[in-house]
Amino acid sequence: MMSDAITLTIFGGERCQTARAALEGAARSIERKRCRQVEATAPPALLTYPARPIQGGRLELAPPKRGLWYAEPKFNGWRALVHTPSGTLWNRHGGRLTIAACFCDAVEQLRDLADDGLIWADCEALERRHHIARGTLILLDAIPSDPMFTPSYAERRQFLESLRIPQEPFSSGLNAGDEPPLLLTTSQMVCAQDEVLAFYQSLRQSNRHLGAEFFEGVVMKMARSEYPIQRRSSTEEFRGWIKHRHF
């Protein structure tokens, strides 16, 4: 009788439902991982070339921009597109990234984010051009895996922030040396030219603190800009984004 009572206590009511839900959740997680392993055996063709900003020259000499824009740092690294389920890295010319093995830890973190809907990640790969954060991927943008789904930059940024990836500290001139291998780029909404100039100049100052040409300038992105899906040319520029270099 006591044995039956214990059994009923453990497997009855809310405890039974909680245990069942946990088991079903674990089973779904295992199935998702199995599907990713299957995809990894046959990596897909490259979905798109990474969006290439137009050249805007020195920001001090550029005319003010109309409308709502976001400012991101322009990092001194290699552009990389990552297909997160398979962990495949591509360069901006549509070929396999030759230094992909340097980013294994970051890629493993991106694999887990495939379950949250991040299938194609537009990143900056930091390695060899300077001594800071080697082996780190900076997540710049999310590329829609369905060409019919065209969220704006502001919507894509909101999605990326929901993933709770640590934001890069380097734009504040900080470098602890033990940052996570996957970081989210800084992005500032700007409404006036003086706000953009202040951010642009602060990145110059951060370079001095970091002791390296870590930032090349800023990339301005229109809040309403869609991510351009195109396979025509790796040199085709996208007018919704403008790059302003320091030099």
LINFEN-V137428 format. One record per run of one state. SS is the DSSP state (H for helix, E for strand, L for the rest). FROM is the first residue (numbers start at 1). LEN is the number of residues. Records with the same first field share a line. If there is no record, write none. Layout:
SS=FROM-LEN ; FROM-LEN
This chain:
L=1-1 ; 12-1 ; 42-10 ; 56-3 ; 62-7 ; 76-2 ; 84-4 ; 91-5 ; 97-3 ; 117-3 ; 127-9 ; 144-8 ; 163-4 ; 168-2 ; 173-9 ; 185-2 ; 191-2 ; 211-4 ; 223-3 ; 227-10 ; 246-2
H=2-10 ; 13-29 ; 59-3 ; 100-17 ; 153-10 ; 170-3 ; 193-18
E=52-4 ; 69-7 ; 78-6 ; 88-3 ; 96-1 ; 120-7 ; 136-8 ; 152-1 ; 167-1 ; 182-3 ; 187-4 ; 215-8 ; 226-1 ; 237-9
